[in-house]
Every structure is written in C-alpha cells, then in structure tokens.
C-alpha cells in the first residue's frame, strides 16, 4: 500500500483528497494535518466522510514518514518548515500556487515577491494531458489552478497546431468553493447568493499559467457565480488561417481520443451542447468544446470541470496513479450526477 499524508486537510481541497483517497484501493491515508484542529476528528469538518474514516487531525510536526505527501496550501513562506515536511515524504504533490510558475518576474506580477525563488521551475506541472511522460518519474509536482486547467485543455489542440493568433481572452466563471473554506466576508451567503461578481476584471493570476503552457498572449477575467462548485471558461480567439468546423472536430478528437479524463463536447442540439460544469460535479472529467463564427476566423473554445476534482484533488490523484504505474483512473471513475 502507498502511505499518503495530506498536509492541510481541513479545507475543501483537503476534503476532496480524503474523499478520493479513502476509496482508492492502493492507498493508505497515514495522516492528515491541521495546526488548528489537531486532535479533532476529520469527519467533523468533512461530514460526507462519516463512517468512511476514523482519522483525527495531527499537528504538522507529528506528520509521520510517508511515501507521498499532498500539500493543499502555501508553505514556501516558512522555508525551514517546508523542508521539514518534505523530508517526510518521497514524492510531493503541491496543490498551492507556490510552484506553478517558472519565472520569478511573472510570479511577482501576479502574486508578489516569491519567498524562495530558487524553487520556481523545479516542479513538473501536474497536468497529465501535457506532461504524462515526465509525471511517470517526477518526485515534485505542482498541480495547476482550476481555471488554468480548463483553459489549457480547451486551447491545447489549436495552440499546438499553430492555428491561433497569439492574443487570447479568457472569460472564467467559478463557484464559491474556489475561494476556499476560509474565504472572507465577500463569500458570505448574503453577499454571494444571486450574484455575478467580476472579482478579477483583468489579469487574473491563472492567465500566467495558461500563457506558460500554451505560449499565447493571454488576458483573463474571472467572475464568481451563484454556484458552490464548478468552473467554466470561454476562450475568445482568432484563427491564424481558414479552418472549418469539421477540421476543428478532427483536431480535438485526435488530441483527446486516448485521454481518459477529457471529453470533446460540441453538439448541435440538446440541453448540453457545450461543456457545462453542473453535470461534472464530483467527477474528474474536463469537457472541452468549440464554436466557430462562419465567415470569419473568430472562434470560441470552451472548457468546464469541477474545480475541486479535475481542477484540484482529482488531477493530483491522477498524477499519483501515473507515478505509481497504476491504472490512471483508479479512484476517479465517478461520472457525475444528472439531474442535480
């Protein structure tokens, strides 16, 4: 069995890791840390896990030796503390923004000064569809942001084919769980319910990850929507040459026909003609699709996923499966619910 430790298990991503890994046949959850809740039962804050785990939180300093560690929050500000934690695991999956960018100047623009810039560029990006070969041997992996994952997967077939003009605008929409379990006043129900709040009108930080992965000149806006889970991104782009809808369909199918967790959704009829996060809740799928403007080179590329699963914990577990030589979909076969 693979001994796993979750560093910072009290939040939403920690809860999703617990949910997925508690049903994983090759994993033993050795410990879950929380400085604030040490000694309390894990299922107190994650009530969906009642009867599924009897674990209690431990203090970070009591984290035992593990084969794999998952970091759910930022740790780089405490360099010595991070080193002490990483020493207790052979493989680390970091789900925080700490290591997502390779360039310190780009990191500074979106997050401020990095406390340990020498760490930037040391991790493999945890996106199996782009970096599967490197993930098979990677001992340090940085899992990308939720809207970045959806955008990169939506843009990838055309960006790799060189069919996009460099300038791309990404319109991202995300549910309230994207702000985390300790979000402030703006995410109180009375403030969040019923809103379409543009919380990042320009330069959302995930645009740097998208640009890094695709080589495109990305401008991103982000809106909080009246949902708990789910991400949908609309990528507005211009084709560099004349391409038909049939050409786009062939490109997308070729890119993703062998990918177990990406589906191409671009239909002419039905209620769900393009990617819709509602039907993906709880699943590790990212659905991608497209629409082309006849008579012009304007194109809309769309992606959707559950921000806590394929946009976070599920992506990390998929990377773990790859690293350990397991079935890539082990523990990740839940298809989502409909209706919901």
C-alpha positions as CSV (number, residue, x, y, z in Angstrom):
1,X,0.0,0.0,0.0
2,X,1.1,3.6,-0.7
3,X,1.3,5.6,2.5
4,X,-0.1,9.1,1.9
5,X,-0.1,12.2,4.1
6,X,-2.3,15.2,3.5
7,X,-0.7,18.5,4.7
8,X,-3.5,20.9,5.5
9,X,-6.6,18.7,5.3
10,X,-9.3,20.9,6.8
11,X,-10.2,22.9,3.7
12,X,-12.2,21.9,0.6
13,X,-9.3,20.5,-1.4
14,X,-8.2,18.5,1.7
15,X,-11.7,17.1,1.9
16,X,-11.7,16.1,-1.7
17,X,-8.4,14.4,-1.4
18,X,-9.8,12.5,1.6
19,X,-12.9,11.5,-0.3
20,X,-11.0,10.3,-3.3
21,X,-8.1,8.6,-1.5
22,X,-10.4,6.9,1.1
23,X,-11.8,4.8,-1.8
24,X,-8.5,4.2,-3.5
25,X,-7.6,0.5,-3.3
26,X,-3.8,1.1,-3.4
27,X,-3.6,3.9,-0.8
28,X,-3.5,4.1,3.0
29,X,-4.0,7.6,4.4
30,X,-1.4,7.7,7.1
31,X,-2.1,11.1,8.5
32,X,-3.9,14.4,7.8
33,X,-2.5,17.6,9.4
34,X,-4.1,20.7,10.7
35,X,-2.5,23.1,13.2
36,X,-5.9,24.5,14.2
37,X,-7.8,21.2,14.5
38,X,-5.2,18.8,15.8
39,X,-6.8,16.0,17.8
40,X,-10.3,16.5,16.3
41,X,-11.9,14.0,14.0
42,X,-11.6,14.6,10.3
43,X,-15.2,13.9,9.6
44,X,-16.2,16.8,11.9
45,X,-15.3,19.3,9.1
46,X,-16.0,16.8,6.3
47,X,-19.4,15.3,7.2
48,X,-19.7,13.4,3.9
49,X,-16.9,11.2,5.2
50,X,-18.8,10.0,8.3
51,X,-18.4,6.2,8.6
52,X,-15.7,6.3,5.9
53,X,-12.8,7.4,8.0
54,X,-11.9,7.4,11.7
55,X,-8.9,9.6,11.3
56,X,-8.2,12.6,13.5
57,X,-6.0,15.6,12.5
58,X,-2.4,15.7,13.7
59,X,-0.1,18.7,14.1
60,X,2.3,19.2,11.2
61,X,5.2,18.4,13.4
62,X,3.7,15.0,14.1
63,X,3.4,14.0,10.4
64,X,4.9,10.5,10.1
65,X,7.1,9.2,7.3
66,X,5.0,8.7,4.1
67,X,5.5,7.6,0.5
68,X,3.5,10.5,-0.8
69,X,2.6,13.9,0.5
70,X,-0.1,16.3,-0.7
71,X,0.3,20.0,0.2
72,X,-3.0,21.8,-0.1
73,X,-1.9,25.3,0.9
74,X,1.2,27.6,0.6
75,X,4.2,26.5,2.5
76,X,7.1,28.5,1.0
77,X,7.0,31.4,3.4
78,X,8.4,29.1,6.1
79,X,11.4,27.6,4.3
80,X,12.6,25.5,7.2
81,X,9.1,24.3,8.0
82,X,8.5,23.2,4.3
83,X,11.9,21.4,4.3
84,X,11.0,19.5,7.5
85,X,7.7,18.5,6.0
86,X,9.0,17.4,2.6
87,X,11.7,15.4,4.3
88,X,8.9,13.1,5.5
89,X,7.7,12.2,2.0
90,X,9.4,10.7,-1.0
91,X,7.0,12.3,-3.5
92,X,5.3,15.6,-3.1
93,X,2.2,16.9,-4.9
94,X,1.8,20.6,-4.3
95,X,-1.8,21.9,-4.9
96,X,-1.0,25.5,-3.9
97,X,0.2,28.3,-6.3
98,X,3.7,28.1,-4.8
99,X,5.5,26.3,-7.7
100,X,3.1,26.8,-10.6
101,X,5.2,29.4,-12.4
102,X,8.8,29.0,-13.6
103,X,9.7,32.7,-14.0
104,X,10.2,34.8,-10.8
105,X,9.3,38.0,-12.6
106,X,6.0,36.5,-13.8
107,X,5.3,35.2,-10.3
108,X,6.0,38.7,-8.9
109,X,3.5,40.3,-11.2
110,X,0.6,38.0,-10.2
111,X,1.4,37.1,-6.6
112,X,4.1,39.4,-5.3
113,X,7.7,38.5,-4.4
114,X,8.3,34.8,-4.1
115,X,9.8,33.9,-0.7
116,X,12.0,31.2,-2.3
117,X,12.5,32.0,-6.0
118,X,15.1,29.2,-6.4
119,X,12.2,26.7,-6.0
120,X,10.5,28.1,-9.1
121,X,10.9,25.8,-12.1
122,X,11.8,22.8,-10.0
123,X,8.4,21.0,-10.2
124,X,6.8,19.1,-13.0
125,X,3.4,20.6,-13.9
126,X,0.7,18.2,-12.8
127,X,-1.4,18.1,-16.0
128,X,-1.3,14.5,-17.3
129,X,-2.6,15.5,-20.8
130,X,0.5,17.6,-21.4
131,X,3.2,16.1,-19.2
132,X,2.4,12.5,-18.7
133,X,5.9,11.2,-19.6
134,X,7.6,13.5,-17.1
135,X,5.0,12.7,-14.4
136,X,6.0,9.0,-14.5
137,X,9.2,9.8,-12.7
138,X,8.5,13.1,-11.0
139,X,9.1,13.4,-7.3
140,X,7.9,17.1,-7.1
141,X,4.7,18.0,-8.9
142,X,2.8,21.3,-9.0
143,X,-0.9,20.9,-9.7
144,X,-2.2,23.8,-11.8
145,X,-5.1,26.1,-10.9
146,X,-8.7,25.1,-11.7
147,X,-9.4,27.7,-14.4
148,X,-5.9,27.3,-15.8
149,X,-6.5,23.6,-16.3
150,X,-9.8,24.1,-18.1
151,X,-8.4,26.8,-20.3
152,X,-5.2,25.0,-21.2
153,X,-7.1,21.9,-22.2
154,X,-9.6,23.9,-24.2
155,X,-6.8,25.8,-26.1
156,X,-4.3,23.0,-26.4
157,X,-5.4,21.4,-29.7
158,X,-5.3,24.6,-31.7
159,X,-2.3,26.2,-29.9
160,X,-0.2,23.0,-30.5
161,X,-1.3,23.0,-34.2
162,X,-0.2,26.7,-34.5
163,X,-3.7,27.7,-35.6
164,X,-4.3,30.6,-33.1
165,X,-3.3,34.2,-33.3
166,X,-1.3,35.0,-30.1
167,X,-3.8,37.2,-28.4
168,X,-6.5,35.3,-26.5
169,X,-9.1,36.5,-24.0
170,X,-10.3,34.0,-21.3
171,X,-13.6,34.6,-19.5
172,X,-13.6,32.4,-16.4
173,X,-16.6,31.6,-14.2
174,X,-16.2,29.8,-10.8
175,X,-18.3,28.8,-7.9
176,X,-17.8,29.9,-4.3
177,X,-15.7,26.8,-3.3
178,X,-13.0,28.2,-5.5
179,X,-12.3,30.8,-2.7
180,X,-11.6,28.1,-0.2
181,X,-13.1,27.2,3.2
182,X,-11.7,30.3,5.0
183,X,-13.0,32.9,2.5
184,X,-13.9,36.2,3.9
185,X,-17.0,38.5,4.1
186,X,-17.5,38.7,0.3
187,X,-18.3,35.0,0.3
188,X,-21.0,35.1,3.0
189,X,-24.2,33.6,1.6
190,X,-26.0,37.0,1.9
191,X,-23.2,38.6,-0.3
192,X,-22.7,35.8,-2.7
193,X,-26.2,34.5,-3.4
194,X,-27.6,35.6,-6.8
195,X,-24.5,37.5,-7.9
196,X,-22.4,37.5,-11.0
197,X,-19.4,39.2,-9.4
198,X,-16.5,40.2,-11.6
199,X,-13.7,39.8,-9.0
200,X,-10.8,39.9,-11.4
201,X,-11.7,42.3,-14.3
202,X,-8.2,41.9,-15.8
203,X,-5.1,39.9,-15.2
204,X,-6.4,37.0,-13.2
205,X,-3.4,35.1,-11.9
206,X,-4.3,31.9,-13.7
207,X,-3.6,33.7,-17.0
208,X,0.2,33.3,-16.3
209,X,-0.2,29.5,-16.1
210,X,-2.2,29.4,-19.3
211,X,0.4,31.6,-21.1
212,X,3.2,29.4,-19.8
213,X,1.6,26.2,-21.0
214,X,0.4,27.5,-24.4
215,X,2.8,30.2,-25.4
216,X,-0.1,32.5,-26.1
217,X,-0.6,36.2,-25.0
218,X,-3.5,35.6,-22.6
219,X,-5.7,38.2,-20.9
220,X,-8.1,36.7,-18.3
221,X,-11.1,37.9,-16.4
222,X,-12.9,36.0,-13.7
223,X,-16.4,36.1,-12.4
224,X,-17.9,34.5,-9.2
225,X,-21.2,32.8,-10.0
226,X,-24.1,31.6,-7.8
227,X,-22.9,28.0,-7.5
228,X,-20.8,26.1,-5.0
229,X,-18.7,24.0,-7.3
230,X,-17.8,24.3,-11.0
231,X,-15.6,26.1,-13.5
232,X,-16.5,27.2,-17.0
233,X,-14.0,29.1,-19.2
234,X,-14.8,30.8,-22.5
235,X,-11.6,31.4,-24.6
236,X,-12.2,34.0,-27.3
237,X,-9.5,33.6,-30.0
238,X,-8.8,34.3,-33.7
239,X,-7.7,31.6,-36.1
240,X,-4.5,32.2,-38.0
241,X,-5.9,30.5,-41.1
242,X,-9.2,29.4,-42.5
243,X,-10.4,26.3,-40.7
244,X,-13.8,24.5,-40.9
245,X,-15.9,23.2,-38.1
246,X,-15.0,19.7,-39.3
247,X,-11.3,20.5,-39.1
248,X,-11.7,21.6,-35.5
249,X,-13.6,18.5,-34.6
250,X,-10.8,16.3,-36.1
251,X,-8.2,18.2,-34.2
252,X,-9.9,17.9,-30.9
253,X,-10.7,14.2,-31.3
254,X,-7.1,13.5,-32.3
255,X,-5.8,15.4,-29.3
256,X,-8.1,13.7,-26.7
257,X,-9.2,10.3,-28.1
258,X,-6.8,8.5,-25.8
259,X,-7.3,10.7,-22.8
260,X,-9.4,9.1,-20.1
261,X,-10.5,12.3,-18.4
262,X,-11.1,14.7,-21.2
263,X,-14.2,14.6,-23.4
264,X,-15.0,16.7,-26.5
265,X,-18.5,18.2,-26.3
266,X,-19.6,20.3,-29.3
267,X,-23.1,19.3,-30.4
268,X,-25.7,21.0,-32.5
269,X,-28.7,20.1,-30.3
270,X,-29.7,19.1,-26.8
271,X,-29.5,20.9,-23.4
272,X,-25.8,20.4,-23.0
273,X,-24.3,21.3,-26.4
274,X,-21.1,22.8,-25.0
275,X,-19.2,22.0,-21.7
276,X,-21.4,22.5,-18.6
277,X,-19.9,22.2,-15.1
278,X,-23.2,21.2,-13.5
279,X,-23.1,17.7,-14.9
280,X,-19.4,17.3,-14.0
281,X,-19.7,17.9,-10.2
282,X,-17.8,15.3,-8.3
283,X,-16.2,13.9,-11.4
284,X,-12.6,14.1,-12.7
285,X,-13.6,15.0,-16.2
286,X,-12.8,18.1,-18.1
287,X,-15.1,18.7,-21.0
288,X,-13.9,20.8,-23.9
289,X,-15.7,22.2,-26.9
290,X,-15.7,24.9,-29.6
291,X,-17.9,27.1,-31.8
292,X,-16.7,28.8,-34.9
293,X,-18.1,32.0,-36.4
294,X,-19.0,31.3,-40.1
295,X,-17.4,33.7,-42.5
296,X,-14.8,34.9,-40.1
297,X,-11.8,33.5,-38.2
298,X,-13.3,34.1,-34.8
299,X,-13.6,31.0,-32.6
300,X,-14.8,30.3,-29.1
301,X,-13.1,27.5,-27.2
302,X,-14.9,26.3,-24.0
303,X,-13.8,24.2,-21.1
304,X,-15.6,23.0,-17.9
305,X,-14.7,21.0,-14.8
306,X,-15.3,20.6,-11.1
307,X,-12.8,23.0,-9.6
308,X,-12.2,20.7,-6.6
309,X,-11.7,17.5,-8.6
310,X,-10.2,17.8,-12.1
311,X,-9.3,21.3,-11.1
312,X,-7.5,20.2,-8.0
313,X,-7.6,17.0,-5.9
314,X,-8.6,14.7,-8.8
315,X,-5.8,15.9,-11.0
316,X,-3.4,15.3,-8.2
317,X,-4.6,11.7,-7.7
318,X,-4.4,11.1,-11.4
319,X,-0.8,12.2,-11.3
320,X,-0.2,9.9,-8.4
321,X,-1.6,6.9,-10.3
322,X,0.7,7.7,-13.2
323,X,3.7,8.0,-11.0
324,X,3.0,4.6,-9.3
325,X,2.3,2.8,-12.6
326,X,-1.4,2.2,-11.7
327,X,-4.5,2.5,-13.8
328,X,-4.7,6.2,-14.4
329,X,-8.4,6.3,-13.5
330,X,-8.1,4.3,-10.2
331,X,-10.4,6.0,-7.6
332,X,-11.6,8.5,-10.2
333,X,-14.4,6.7,-12.0
334,X,-17.3,8.7,-10.6
335,X,-19.2,10.1,-13.6
336,X,-21.1,13.0,-12.0
337,X,-24.8,13.3,-11.4
338,X,-27.8,14.2,-13.6
339,X,-30.1,15.7,-12.8
340,X,-28.8,17.7,-9.9
